[in-house]
């Protein structure tokens, strides 16, 4: 089988910054932050603006700041 090339359309991106530690909150929320690639305080990651990403942001909205 031939490999298919991935389409890299521009799409919107969103930058998420961890501003509060997930320690003391539900363990699931810490796992969500980790799954987004957020490792330590003030660490920022740029992710595609998809419904899945928005759902993860909503889950830990009290721990992060978001900029478009």
C-alpha positions in Angstrom: 0.0 0.0 0.0 1.2 3.5 -0.8 1.5 6.0 2.0 -0.9 8.9 1.8 0.3 12.4 2.4 -1.2 14.3 5.2 -3.0 17.5 4.3 -1.7 20.4 6.3 -4.3 23.0 5.8 -3.7 26.3 7.6 -6.6 25.9 10.1 -6.9 27.9 13.2 -4.4 27.4 16.0 -4.8 28.2 19.7 -2.1 28.7 22.3 -2.8 27.2 25.8 -0.8 28.2 28.9 -0.8 26.4 32.2 -1.2 29.1 34.8 -2.3 27.1 37.9 -1.1 23.7 39.1 -3.4 20.8 38.8 -2.2 19.5 42.2 -5.2 19.5 44.5 -7.7 19.1 41.8 -9.2 15.9 40.3 -6.5 13.5 38.9 -8.4 13.4 35.6 -7.7 17.2 35.2 -4.0 16.7 35.6 -4.1 13.9 33.0 -5.9 16.2 30.6 -3.2 18.9 31.1 -0.5 16.3 30.5 -2.3 15.0 27.4 -2.3 18.5 26.0 1.5 18.6 26.4 1.4 21.0 29.4 4.2 20.0 31.7 4.9 22.8 34.2 3.6 26.2 35.2 3.7 28.9 32.5 4.4 26.3 29.8 2.6 27.0 26.6 1.6 24.8 23.7 0.1 25.6 20.4 -2.6 23.2 19.3 -5.1 23.0 16.4 -8.5 24.5 17.2 -10.7 21.4 17.0 -13.7 20.4 19.0 -11.6 17.8 20.8 -9.0 20.5 21.9 -11.8 22.8 22.9 -13.3 20.0 25.1 -10.0 19.5 26.8 -9.6 23.2 27.4 -13.2 23.4 28.8 -12.3 20.5 31.2 -9.4 22.5 32.7 -10.5 26.0 32.0 -9.7 27.1 35.6 -6.0 26.0 35.2 -5.2 27.6 31.8 -5.4 30.7 29.7 -6.1 30.6 26.0 -5.1 32.9 23.2 -6.1 32.5 19.6 
